[in-house]
Every structure is written in structure tokens, then in C-alpha cells.
Amino acid sequence: MKKRKKGRKLSRERNQRRALLRTVSGALLLREKIKTTEVKAKETSILTEKFITQAKKNTLASRRLLAKVLPQKIVKKLLEKLGPRYKEKNGGYTKIIKLGPRKSDGAKMAIIELVK
């Protein structure tokens, strides 16, 4: 019997998918606004919101957890700027704006950005 699985495959194996989502999420956290495909944006939103929630706690355990997954530059920005910015907010840190299809292959595009 087929069970419902959480998350999308993105036509990649597990390790490649994890690496892709970490890099896209890292780029979003650094630049605060990126353009990507709609499906990647939706998956990135889930992961990025988890990272920001950890950064809001700002404990030693959360620092170690973030440092294990993300580069030091991104962890520093998360803990010093983004965590305090969203201290009062309970989720909903990202916003996805849908765009038209990409010219080359017709993939649905979207802009994902951090809410101010």
C-alpha cells in the first residue's frame, strides 16, 4: 500500500536533494531574495523556516545544529540579524511570488524572499 511521503523528490537522490536544498536555502538567507523554480521555492521555504526558528532560540544546541548544516557565514547572519528580527513572529518568515514560465524549458518560476 502506498503511503503519503513528506517532501518532493526534485528528480534527485536523497543526498543530492539535501545538498541542493541547503545551498538554495543558504543563498536565500544570505541574499534574502532569490529567483528559482516554484517547486524548489516551496521546498526551500520549509527548510528555511526551520533554520530561522532554530536561530530564534539562540542556544548553544541550536548554534551547533545550524553549524553542522550551514556555512559559518550564514550561521552568523542567522543568529545576529535574522533571529532577532523574527523574535516576535511565530512562523511565516518567507513569501513566494509566482512568475511566468521560464523561456527555455517552460518551468514554473517563482521569487522567494524573506518577509521584512
RAFEN-V784099 format. One record per helix or strand. SS is the DSSP state (a for helix, b for strand). FROM is the first residue (numbers start at 1). TO is the last residue. If there is no record, write none. Layout:
BEGIN
SS | FROM | TO
SS | FROM | TO
END
This chain:
BEGIN
a | 14 | 31
b | 33 | 37
a | 38 | 57
a | 60 | 69
a | 72 | 85
b | 94 | 101
b | 108 | 114
END
